Amino acid sequence: MRIIAPMMILIMMTSTLAGCTGGDPDGGGNDEIDMDILNQLIDDNLQDFINNTSVTVENHYHNNTTIVNNDNSHTNVSGSASIAGNGSTGALYLLDIEFSLSDLMELEEVDNRNNIFNFSWQYYDYATNEQRTDLFQFSCQVFYIVGANSTNASNQVSYWQDSSQYSNAWSNIYNDTVRNLLQSASNSDDSITGISIQTICDEDYLPSNYDHLLLMQIPLAEGMSIKGVYDTVGGYAQEEYVWSQNCNYLGRYDSDGDGYEEYNYEYSGEYEWKTSVYVNDCFSSVGSWTAADTDAAFYVDYNFETISWSYNYGSWIGGGSDSTLEVYVNNIRPDWNYRLIAYFTLSSTSLIE
């Protein structure tokens, strides 16, 4: 009952004051209270009332962060968070946290080139003059043979970087049957694990984004409730940002020498927090480049005690007992930095009808 206890102290003190001043001034006895002493009691306990609660925000990559309630500032440190408000019950509180994918999950370093994959393939066996289906096992090195011995790094290309020479290479090293097998396998799943073979073998392959990652947990003590904030002027007071540059149009020209002109863009200018991200990383894209190539910086979901809760439309939550509000983020891409800013109203349940 962290938020209620200091209030009760002040209420009890003011009630005593009302009883003393409203009684018979000539009554004497224990009803008389020195006003200087009483005022000093109020002064001594007023700050406890103003700073009526301290809440710990927990996340899975930092031990804890303290929510500060005694001013209108907030600490903005990458990977940490603070909630600040003016201290009065029912006041605005600010969540401001910066993070990246590496803060939310551990990406294992894998030697993709030396991984092994299994692939079932049906083919004609001339030695037995019949169609056969066999399970083959290969090293992922088969997808890195073009330019493997070149000292020029630009000539060393994987199948997924440039497949134009792999058909000839596989036919020369193996035979047409293996060539056809590997071409099919490059866009198929491992026949045993069901995992994409590109995921197993391509060292440059990462999912474009990750969803439902736990950003932090906000514990709500018994007697405390929380709600999203709606500003009648600015709308709902939650914003998602990505740290990025401007994406500028460079012109249309044949940048790769293939005889076709591309629309070319690149990042430039100062980095700043933006509410949208360019899905194609702003680099060359064939065809008409439109605003459809942009996406929101990321998306936020909330779970209250395993129940989905909406920042925009959710009602008051908490109050009855100790509980937890979980904050999840979606559409998080590798190598980007993000920032979530959200205002909440934090209140004691005694103020909620």
C-alpha positions as CSV (number, residue, x, y, z in Angstrom):
1,M,0.0,0.0,0.0
2,R,2.9,2.4,-0.8
3,I,0.8,5.1,-2.4
4,I,-1.9,5.1,0.3
5,A,0.1,5.1,3.5
6,P,1.6,8.6,3.2
7,M,-1.8,9.9,2.3
8,M,-3.3,8.4,5.4
9,I,-0.6,10.1,7.6
10,L,-1.5,13.5,6.2
11,I,-5.3,12.8,6.5
12,M,-4.9,11.8,10.2
13,M,-2.8,14.9,10.9
14,T,-5.3,17.3,9.3
15,S,-8.2,15.5,11.0
16,T,-6.5,16.1,14.4
17,L,-6.0,19.8,13.5
18,A,-9.7,20.1,12.7
19,G,-10.7,18.6,16.0
20,C,-8.5,20.9,18.0
21,T,-9.5,24.2,16.4
22,G,-13.1,23.3,16.4
23,G,-13.3,22.4,20.1
24,D,-13.8,24.6,23.2
25,P,-10.7,26.8,23.6
26,D,-11.3,26.9,27.3
27,G,-11.8,23.2,27.7
28,G,-8.2,22.6,28.7
29,G,-6.8,19.2,29.3
30,N,-5.4,17.0,26.5
31,D,-7.4,18.7,23.8
32,E,-5.0,21.6,23.6
33,I,-2.3,21.3,20.9
34,D,0.6,23.7,20.4
35,M,0.0,25.1,16.8
36,D,3.7,25.6,16.2
37,I,4.4,21.9,17.0
38,L,1.5,20.8,14.7
39,N,2.7,23.0,11.8
40,Q,6.1,21.5,12.3
41,L,4.7,18.0,12.1
42,I,3.0,18.9,8.8
43,D,6.2,20.4,7.4
44,D,8.2,17.4,8.4
45,N,5.8,15.0,6.7
46,L,4.7,17.0,3.7
47,Q,7.6,15.8,1.5
48,D,6.7,12.2,2.3
49,F,3.3,12.9,1.0
50,I,4.5,14.6,-2.2
51,N,7.0,11.8,-2.8
52,N,4.3,9.3,-2.1
53,T,5.6,6.2,-3.8
54,S,8.7,4.6,-5.3
55,V,8.3,1.9,-7.9
56,T,10.9,-0.4,-9.4
57,V,10.8,-1.1,-13.1
58,E,12.3,-4.4,-14.0
59,N,13.5,-5.6,-17.4
60,H,15.4,-8.7,-18.4
61,Y,18.7,-7.0,-19.4
62,H,19.1,-4.7,-16.4
63,N,18.6,-5.5,-12.8
64,N,16.2,-2.7,-12.0
65,T,15.5,1.0,-12.5
66,T,13.8,3.3,-10.0
67,I,10.9,5.3,-11.0
68,V,11.4,8.8,-9.6
69,N,8.3,10.8,-8.6
70,N,9.6,14.0,-7.2
71,D,10.1,16.2,-10.4
72,N,9.1,16.5,-14.0
73,S,12.4,15.4,-15.5
74,H,13.4,12.0,-16.8
75,T,16.7,10.2,-17.2
76,N,17.4,9.2,-20.8
77,V,20.1,6.5,-20.8
78,S,20.4,3.8,-23.5
79,G,19.1,0.5,-22.2
80,S,17.5,2.0,-19.1
81,A,14.3,3.6,-18.2
82,S,12.7,6.0,-15.7
83,I,9.2,7.2,-15.0
84,A,8.9,10.7,-13.7
85,G,6.0,12.9,-12.6
86,N,5.1,15.7,-10.3
87,G,4.5,13.3,-7.4
88,S,0.8,14.0,-6.8
89,T,-1.6,11.1,-7.0
90,G,-3.2,10.9,-10.4
91,A,-0.4,12.9,-12.0
92,L,1.4,12.2,-15.3
93,Y,4.3,9.7,-15.4
94,L,6.7,9.3,-18.2
95,L,8.3,6.1,-19.5
96,D,11.4,6.9,-21.7
97,I,13.6,4.0,-22.7
98,E,16.1,3.4,-25.5
99,F,17.0,-0.1,-26.7
100,S,18.2,-2.2,-29.6
101,L,17.7,-5.8,-30.7
102,S,20.8,-6.9,-28.9
103,D,19.3,-5.6,-25.6
104,L,16.3,-7.8,-26.0
105,M,17.7,-11.1,-27.3
106,E,21.0,-12.8,-27.7
107,L,21.9,-13.4,-31.3
108,E,24.3,-16.4,-31.4
109,E,27.3,-16.3,-33.7
110,V,27.0,-19.3,-36.1
111,D,29.6,-20.6,-38.6
112,N,27.0,-20.9,-41.3
113,R,29.5,-22.0,-44.0
114,N,30.4,-25.1,-42.0
115,N,26.9,-26.1,-41.1
116,I,25.4,-29.3,-42.5
117,F,22.0,-29.6,-44.2
118,N,19.9,-32.6,-45.3
119,F,17.8,-32.7,-48.4
120,S,15.6,-35.4,-49.9
121,W,15.8,-35.5,-53.7
122,Q,14.1,-37.6,-56.4
123,Y,16.2,-38.2,-59.5
124,Y,16.9,-40.7,-62.3
125,D,19.7,-43.2,-61.6
126,Y,21.0,-44.4,-65.0
127,A,23.0,-47.2,-63.3
128,T,19.8,-48.9,-62.2
129,N,17.6,-47.3,-64.8
130,E,15.0,-46.1,-62.3
131,Q,13.7,-43.1,-60.4
132,R,15.1,-42.9,-56.9
133,T,14.5,-40.8,-53.8
134,D,17.4,-40.5,-51.5
135,L,18.4,-38.3,-48.5
136,F,21.6,-36.3,-49.2
137,Q,23.7,-34.5,-46.7
138,F,25.9,-31.6,-47.7
139,S,28.2,-29.0,-46.1
140,C,27.0,-25.4,-46.6
141,Q,30.3,-24.8,-48.3
142,V,28.6,-25.8,-51.6
143,F,26.9,-22.4,-51.5
144,Y,30.3,-20.5,-51.3
145,I,32.4,-22.0,-54.1
146,V,32.2,-19.1,-56.6
147,G,35.3,-16.9,-56.1
148,A,36.3,-18.9,-53.1
149,N,40.0,-18.8,-54.1
150,S,40.0,-15.2,-55.3
151,T,42.0,-12.6,-53.4
152,N,39.5,-10.0,-54.5
153,A,36.8,-10.0,-51.8
154,S,34.2,-8.7,-54.3
155,N,34.6,-11.9,-56.4
156,Q,33.8,-14.1,-53.4
157,V,30.0,-14.4,-53.5
158,S,27.6,-16.8,-51.9
159,Y,24.7,-18.4,-53.9
160,W,22.3,-15.9,-52.3
161,Q,24.4,-12.9,-53.1
162,D,24.8,-13.8,-56.8
163,S,23.6,-17.1,-58.2
164,S,24.5,-16.4,-61.9
165,Q,27.6,-18.5,-62.0
166,Y,26.6,-21.3,-59.6
167,S,24.8,-23.5,-62.2
168,N,28.0,-23.8,-64.2
169,A,30.2,-24.2,-61.1
170,W,28.1,-27.1,-59.7
171,S,27.9,-28.8,-63.1
172,N,31.7,-28.7,-63.4
173,I,32.4,-29.8,-59.8
174,Y,29.6,-32.3,-59.4
175,N,27.1,-33.2,-62.2
176,D,23.8,-32.0,-63.5
177,T,21.9,-34.1,-60.9
178,V,23.7,-32.5,-58.0
179,R,23.3,-29.1,-59.6
180,N,19.6,-29.4,-59.8
181,L,19.4,-30.7,-56.3
182,L,21.4,-27.8,-54.9
183,Q,19.4,-25.2,-56.8
184,S,16.2,-26.7,-55.4
185,A,17.7,-27.0,-51.9
186,S,18.7,-23.3,-51.8
187,N,15.0,-22.2,-51.5
188,S,13.7,-25.3,-49.5
189,D,13.7,-26.6,-46.0
190,D,16.0,-29.1,-44.4
191,S,14.3,-32.5,-44.9
192,I,14.9,-33.6,-41.3
193,T,14.7,-30.4,-39.2
194,G,12.2,-28.4,-41.3
195,I,14.4,-25.3,-41.0
196,S,15.0,-23.2,-44.0
197,I,18.3,-24.2,-45.7
198,Q,19.0,-20.5,-46.3
199,T,18.7,-19.9,-42.6
200,I,21.1,-22.8,-41.9
201,C,23.7,-21.8,-44.5
202,D,23.5,-18.1,-45.5
203,E,25.8,-16.1,-43.2
204,D,24.2,-12.9,-44.3
205,Y,20.6,-14.0,-43.7
206,L,18.7,-12.6,-40.7
207,P,15.0,-12.3,-40.3
208,S,14.0,-8.8,-41.4
209,N,12.4,-8.2,-38.1
210,Y,11.5,-9.8,-34.7
211,D,8.2,-9.7,-32.9
212,H,6.8,-10.1,-29.4
213,L,10.1,-9.2,-27.5
214,L,9.8,-8.4,-23.9
215,L,11.1,-4.9,-23.3
216,M,10.4,-4.4,-19.6
217,Q,8.1,-5.3,-16.7
218,I,6.4,-2.6,-14.7
219,P,5.4,-3.9,-11.2
220,L,2.2,-2.4,-9.7
221,A,2.0,-2.6,-5.9
222,E,-1.3,-3.3,-4.2
223,G,-3.3,-0.1,-4.1
224,M,-1.7,1.3,-7.3
225,S,-3.4,1.6,-10.7
226,I,-2.2,2.7,-14.1
227,K,-3.8,3.9,-17.3
228,G,-2.7,5.3,-20.7
229,V,-2.9,9.0,-21.2
230,Y,-5.1,10.8,-23.8
231,D,-4.4,14.4,-24.6
232,T,-7.3,16.1,-26.2
233,V,-4.9,18.2,-28.3
234,G,-2.2,15.8,-29.2
235,G,-4.0,12.4,-29.0
236,Y,-2.7,9.4,-27.2
237,A,0.6,10.2,-25.4
238,Q,2.7,7.3,-26.7
239,E,5.4,7.6,-29.4
240,E,7.7,5.1,-31.0
241,Y,11.0,6.3,-32.6
242,V,13.9,4.9,-34.6
243,W,17.4,6.5,-34.7
244,S,18.0,7.3,-38.4
245,Q,19.0,9.8,-41.1
246,N,17.0,11.3,-43.9
247,C,16.4,9.1,-47.0
248,N,17.1,11.3,-50.1
249,Y,16.5,10.6,-53.8
250,L,19.8,10.6,-55.8
251,G,18.3,10.2,-59.3
252,R,17.7,7.4,-61.7
253,Y,20.6,5.7,-63.4
254,D,22.2,2.4,-64.2
255,S,24.3,2.0,-61.1
256,D,25.1,-1.7,-61.5
257,G,25.7,-1.8,-65.2
258,D,23.0,-4.2,-66.1
259,G,21.4,-2.0,-68.7
260,Y,18.4,-1.0,-66.5
261,E,18.0,2.2,-64.6
262,E,17.1,2.1,-61.0
263,Y,15.6,4.7,-58.6
264,N,18.5,5.4,-56.2
265,Y,18.3,6.6,-52.6
266,E,20.7,6.9,-49.8
267,Y,20.8,8.0,-46.1
268,S,22.3,11.4,-45.5
269,G,22.3,14.3,-43.0
270,E,22.2,14.2,-39.2
271,Y,20.9,11.3,-37.2
272,E,17.7,12.0,-35.3
273,W,14.7,10.2,-33.7
274,K,12.1,9.5,-36.4
275,T,8.7,7.9,-36.2
276,S,9.1,5.8,-39.4
277,V,11.8,3.5,-40.9
278,Y,12.6,2.8,-44.5
279,V,11.9,-0.9,-45.1
280,N,14.4,-1.3,-47.9
281,D,17.1,0.4,-45.9
282,C,16.8,3.4,-48.3
283,F,19.2,1.9,-50.8
284,S,18.6,1.3,-54.6
285,S,15.2,-0.1,-55.4
286,V,13.9,-0.9,-58.9
287,G,10.7,0.7,-59.9
288,S,8.7,3.5,-58.4
289,W,9.7,4.3,-54.8
290,T,6.8,5.6,-52.8
291,A,5.8,6.3,-49.2
292,A,4.6,2.6,-49.1
293,D,8.3,1.7,-48.6
294,T,8.2,3.2,-45.1
295,D,6.9,1.6,-42.0
296,A,6.3,2.6,-38.4
297,A,9.4,2.6,-36.2
298,F,8.0,-0.3,-34.2
299,Y,4.8,-1.5,-32.5
300,V,4.0,-1.9,-28.8
301,D,1.8,-4.5,-27.0
302,Y,1.0,-4.6,-23.3
303,N,0.0,-7.6,-21.2
304,F,-1.5,-7.2,-17.8
305,E,-1.3,-10.5,-15.9
306,T,-1.3,-12.5,-19.2
307,I,-4.3,-10.4,-20.5
308,S,-3.8,-8.2,-23.5
309,W,-4.2,-4.5,-22.6
310,S,-4.4,-1.5,-24.9
311,Y,-2.6,1.7,-24.1
312,N,-5.1,3.7,-26.1
313,Y,-8.3,2.1,-25.0
314,G,-7.6,0.1,-21.9
315,S,-9.2,0.9,-18.6
316,W,-7.5,1.3,-15.3
317,I,-5.5,-1.8,-14.3
318,G,-3.9,-2.9,-11.0
319,G,-5.2,-2.0,-7.6
320,G,-6.4,-5.3,-6.1
321,S,-3.0,-6.9,-5.4
322,D,0.6,-6.8,-6.5
323,S,0.6,-7.2,-10.3
324,T,2.7,-6.6,-13.4
325,L,2.3,-4.8,-16.6
326,E,4.5,-6.3,-19.4
327,V,5.7,-4.2,-22.3
328,Y,6.4,-6.0,-25.6
329,V,7.8,-4.6,-28.8
330,N,7.3,-5.8,-32.4
331,N,8.9,-5.2,-35.8
332,I,12.4,-4.8,-34.3
333,R,15.2,-5.0,-36.9
334,P,18.9,-5.8,-36.3
335,D,21.4,-2.9,-36.2
336,W,18.8,-0.2,-35.4
337,N,18.3,1.8,-32.2
338,Y,14.8,2.5,-30.9
339,R,13.1,4.7,-28.3
340,L,9.8,4.4,-26.6
341,I,8.2,7.4,-24.9
342,A,4.8,6.9,-23.2
343,Y,2.9,8.9,-20.5
344,F,0.8,7.1,-17.9
345,T,-1.5,8.2,-15.2
346,L,-0.6,6.5,-11.9
347,S,-3.1,6.6,-9.1
348,S,-4.3,5.0,-5.9
349,T,-7.3,2.9,-6.2
350,S,-9.1,5.0,-3.6
351,L,-9.5,7.7,-6.3
352,I,-11.1,5.3,-8.8
353,E,-14.8,4.8,-8.6
